[in-house]
Amino acid sequence: MRPTEDGYRHKGLRKKLVDIIAAKGITDENVLAAIGRVPRHFFLDSAFDELAYDDRAFPIGEGQTISQPYTVAYQSQLLALKPLMKVLEIGTGSAYQAVILAELGAKVFTIERQKALFDSNKQFALLRKYPAIKFFYGDGYQGLPTYGPFDRVIITAAAPDIPQKLLQQLRPGGMMVIPVGEGEVQQMRRLTKKEDGSYTEERFADFSFVPMLSGTNK
C-alpha cells in the first residue's frame, strides 16, 4: 500500500536529501527545489517509509527500481530544461523521474514496457495532479513518432548503443540524455542534435541502470 500522508518529518527528510545531493555536485537550483517538493515516499510501499529519503535505489517490482535521487537529479540537470519543453522519457518505472520533470515545467511523454507498472501508475492518485504527464504502454525503442519532435529525450535504462529511432524524434537543437554501455556500469552521455541530423556527444560520470529492453511485457 502506498502512503498518502506527507508530514513535517517527511519534509525534513527531503530537505536533508536535497542537501546530500547538492553536496554531491548538483547545482541546478530548480532541480534541487523539485526534489525538495516531491514526496518520494509516495512512490514506494509504506514499508519503505523510513528509508524513502535515503539516496539510493529501491526495487518497485518487475525487476525495475525507483532510481537513486542523485541519479534523477543528475539526468534532470543535464537536460537543461526550459518551461513547456516537450520531453520523451523512456522507462516510466515508478514515475518519480516523470514527476520531477513535470515539476520543472516540462510536458512529459513517458513510455513503460512493463504492463504491471503501467497499470499500477494508472491507480496512483498523486499522478492525477500532473496533467502535463502523458503515459504510454509500449516499446521504448520505438519512441512516440506521432507526438514528436521532442525538445528533450531522457532514457532511464542502460542502452547498449544510441537508439537511432529516438534520435530521429529529437528536434534540431534538442538533447538526449542516456546511459550507454553493457555490463554493470554505464557512462552517462548527452547528445545534441544538429540541423543536418548528426549530433555532438558529451560524456559524463558512470552509473548503474537496469538494461533497456525491446518489446513489451504483459
C-alpha positions in Angstrom: 0.0 0.0 0.0 1.3 3.5 -0.9 1.5 6.2 1.8 -0.8 9.2 1.4 0.4 11.5 4.2 3.2 14.0 3.8 4.1 15.2 7.2 6.7 17.5 8.8 9.1 14.6 9.2 8.9 13.7 5.6 9.6 17.3 4.6 12.6 17.4 6.9 13.9 14.2 5.4 13.5 15.7 1.9 15.5 18.8 3.0 18.3 16.6 4.2 18.2 14.6 0.9 18.4 17.9 -1.1 21.5 18.8 1.0 23.1 15.4 0.3 22.7 15.6 -3.5 23.8 19.3 -3.5 26.9 18.2 -1.7 27.5 15.6 -4.4 27.6 18.2 -7.1 24.0 19.0 -8.2 24.0 22.8 -8.7 20.7 23.5 -10.6 18.5 25.2 -8.1 15.3 24.3 -9.9 16.2 20.6 -9.9 17.0 20.8 -6.1 13.8 22.6 -5.5 11.8 19.9 -7.4 13.4 17.1 -5.4 12.5 19.0 -2.3 8.9 19.3 -3.3 8.1 15.7 -4.4 7.1 13.2 -1.7 9.3 10.3 -2.8 7.8 8.0 -0.1 4.5 8.1 -2.0 6.2 6.2 -4.8 7.1 3.3 -2.6 5.3 0.8 -0.4 4.6 2.1 3.1 7.1 -0.5 4.4 9.9 1.8 2.9 8.6 4.9 4.7 11.7 5.3 6.9 14.1 4.6 4.0 12.4 6.5 1.2 14.7 9.5 1.6 18.0 7.6 1.6 19.9 8.5 -1.5 19.6 5.0 -3.1 17.5 3.0 -5.5 14.8 0.6 -4.3 13.0 -2.3 -6.1 9.5 -1.5 -7.4 8.7 -4.9 -8.9 9.0 -6.4 -12.4 12.8 -6.3 -12.0 12.8 -2.5 -12.0 13.8 0.1 -9.5 13.0 3.7 -8.5 16.2 5.5 -9.3 18.6 6.9 -6.7 17.6 10.6 -6.2 21.1 11.8 -7.1 20.8 9.9 -10.4 17.4 11.5 -11.1 18.8 14.9 -10.3 21.9 14.3 -12.4 19.9 13.4 -15.5 17.5 16.2 -14.9 20.3 18.7 -14.6 21.9 17.5 -17.9 18.6 18.0 -19.7 18.9 21.8 -19.1 15.1 22.1 -19.3 13.1 25.2 -20.0 9.4 25.6 -19.2 6.9 23.9 -21.6 9.6 21.8 -23.4 8.3 18.5 -24.8 10.2 15.6 -23.1 10.1 12.0 -24.2 11.0 9.7 -21.3 11.9 6.0 -21.9 11.2 3.9 -18.9 8.4 5.3 -16.7 9.0 2.9 -13.8 7.7 4.4 -10.6 7.0 7.7 -12.4 9.3 9.6 -9.9 11.5 10.9 -12.7 8.5 12.0 -14.8 7.1 13.9 -11.8 10.4 15.7 -11.3 10.4 16.7 -14.9 6.8 17.9 -14.6 7.8 20.0 -11.6 10.4 21.6 -13.8 7.7 22.7 -16.2 8.1 20.1 -18.9 5.4 18.4 -20.9 6.3 14.8 -20.4 5.5 11.8 -22.7 6.6 8.7 -20.9 6.7 5.1 -22.1 6.7 1.9 -19.9 7.1 -1.6 -21.4 6.0 -3.4 -18.2 2.2 -3.7 -18.2 2.1 -4.2 -14.5 3.9 -1.0 -13.8 1.9 0.9 -16.4 -1.4 -0.3 -14.8 -0.1 0.5 -11.3 0.6 4.1 -12.3 -3.0 4.5 -13.6 -4.1 3.8 -10.0 -1.6 6.2 -8.4 -3.5 9.2 -7.1 -0.6 11.6 -6.9 -0.1 11.4 -10.7 -3.6 12.9 -11.2 -2.1 16.2 -10.0 0.2 16.2 -13.1 -1.8 16.6 -16.2 1.4 17.6 -18.1 2.4 13.9 -17.9 1.1 11.6 -20.6 1.5 7.9 -20.0 2.0 5.2 -22.7 2.4 1.5 -22.7 4.8 0.3 -25.4 8.3 -0.4 -26.7 10.7 2.4 -25.7 13.0 1.7 -28.6 10.2 2.8 -30.9 9.5 6.1 -29.1 6.4 8.1 -30.0 6.9 9.4 -33.5 3.4 10.7 -33.8 3.9 13.0 -30.8 7.4 14.3 -31.9 9.6 16.0 -32.5 10.7 16.4 -28.9 12.9 19.1 -27.3 14.5 16.5 -25.0 14.7 12.7 -24.7 15.7 11.0 -21.5 16.4 7.3 -21.2 16.2 5.8 -17.7 17.7 2.4 -18.6 21.0 1.3 -19.9 21.2 1.1 -23.7 24.0 -0.8 -25.4 24.2 1.9 -28.0 22.4 5.1 -29.2 18.8 4.2 -30.3 18.6 5.8 -33.7 14.8 5.9 -33.9 14.7 8.0 -30.7 17.4 10.3 -32.1 15.2 10.8 -35.2 12.4 12.0 -32.9 14.5 14.8 -31.4 14.2 18.2 -32.9 17.3 20.0 -34.3 19.0 21.7 -31.3 17.4 19.1 -28.9 19.2 17.0 -26.4 19.2 13.3 -25.4 20.5 12.1 -22.0 21.2 8.4 -22.0 23.3 5.9 -20.0 25.3 3.9 -22.6 27.0 0.6 -22.1 26.6 -3.1 -21.5 27.5 -4.7 -18.1 27.1 -3.4 -14.6 28.3 0.2 -15.2 27.3 2.6 -17.9 28.5 6.1 -18.9 26.1 9.0 -18.9 26.1 10.8 -22.2 24.4 13.9 -23.6 23.8 14.2 -27.4 22.9 17.4 -29.0 21.3 17.1 -32.5 22.5 19.3 -35.3 20.4 20.8 -38.1 21.8 18.2 -40.6 20.7 15.3 -38.3 24.1 14.5 -37.0 24.9 15.1 -33.3 27.6 16.1 -30.9 28.3 13.9 -27.9 29.4 14.8 -24.3 30.5 12.1 -21.8 30.0 12.3 -18.1 30.1 10.1 -15.0 29.5 6.4 -14.7 26.2 5.0 -13.3 24.4 1.6 -13.0 21.0 1.2 -14.6 18.8 -1.8 -15.4 19.1 -2.7 -19.1 16.9 -1.1 -21.7 14.9 -3.9 -23.3 12.9 -4.0 -26.5 9.3 -5.1 -26.9 6.7 -5.1 -24.2 6.0 -7.4 -21.3 2.4 -8.2 -20.4 
